Amino acid sequence: MTRLLLTALTALTLSLAAHADVTPFPATFKTQDIKLDGVTMHVRVGGKGPAVVLLHGFGDTGDMWAPLAADLARDHTVVVPDLRGMGLSSIPAAGYEKKTQAADIRGVLDALKIEHSVVIGHDIGTMVAFAYASRYPDRTERLVVMDAPVPGIPPWNDIVRSPMLWHFDFGGPDMERLVAGRERIYLDRFWNEFAGTPAKVDEGTRQHYAKLYARPGAMHAAFAQFRSIRQDAVDNEAGLATKLSMPVLAIGGEKSFGANEAIVMRNAADKVTELVVPGAGHWLMEEAPAPTIAAVRSFIAQ
């Protein structure tokens, strides 16, 4: 009984910590843990109407989407998972290739009895969203990708040479030892260097995510998200002959990936709308939530 009580208290503490320092989801949203093959996905669900799925990236969890989720829930069913190995989802040993994670998202939607949806991704979530749209085109109504390249999609070979992307190949036991206990220092590098205005990623936000990424195994899983990118490139290149047919909104921060988001997506999709958010860096929901939300809502409503 003591062990069970301790486990329950630990889970409660993690859940409370996951909502202490960032904008909370509306009280109408419910959380649930959905068990799939080899992973348990922590998922927030709220609203009613056509479905929208929001996929976060590295340095965030699904918590990043609270302002957009609150807006869309007025007339949509909004599904917000933590990706495998991140946030409060379980941390499996493998399966970080983006096509596998696309299957995770399909499993979540099947469990919720959702057939079709709009899929929105940021950072690594962009890579998973693209893999989902490629693997399940008949179930993807629209696709929104935010401020991240897509492995294997031109001009990938030029993009991946950028010295800013050294973290794509960072990982392994020694690197994990270097970062252990210093997760906040490592994460600050991304929040500072990739932001247009670093102060907009405020102290509460940084503390919130640093706690989650300090969970046992969490940084190992985060490194695996990046180290699988080489295989993701191979997987995406194999499908380049068939372009995505659903409408795509490609959003980049002016001080980050910018117009490159649309350049990449035009090599992989037929109907691409471009948006560059003025003054923003990579962290669009933290730096420029209002114009980002307005653009997404307008695109979905078309």
Beta strands, then each sheet from edge to edge (+ up, - down):
strand 1: 30-36
strand 2: 39-47
strand 3: 51-55
strand 4: 77-81
strand 5: 117-122
strand 6: 140-146
strand 7: 248-253
strand 8: 272-277
sheet 1: 1+ 2- 4+ 3+ 5+ 6+ 7+ 8+
end
